[in-house]
Amino acid sequence: MKLYNAKAQALIQALLNKYTERGITQIEDTTDLQANPIAEKGTELL
């Protein structure tokens, strides 16, 4: 499991909440998403 800072973790949780309807329960591959917000925002890993 990757560790993210608090802002990134909140973003990931919000995306999971949004995409749960589509059956996505974890975000390992950002191609599952319509956009790649993690890369676009430059969120750093801890």
Residue pairs with C-beta under 8 A, 6 or more apart in sequence:
2 45
3 45
3 46
4 12
4 43
4 45
4 46
5 43
5 44
5 46
7 43
8 38
8 43
8 44
8 45
11 37
11 38
11 41
11 43
12 27
12 38
15 27
15 33
15 37
16 24
16 25
16 26
16 27
19 27
19 32
19 33
24 32
27 33
30 36
30 38
30 39
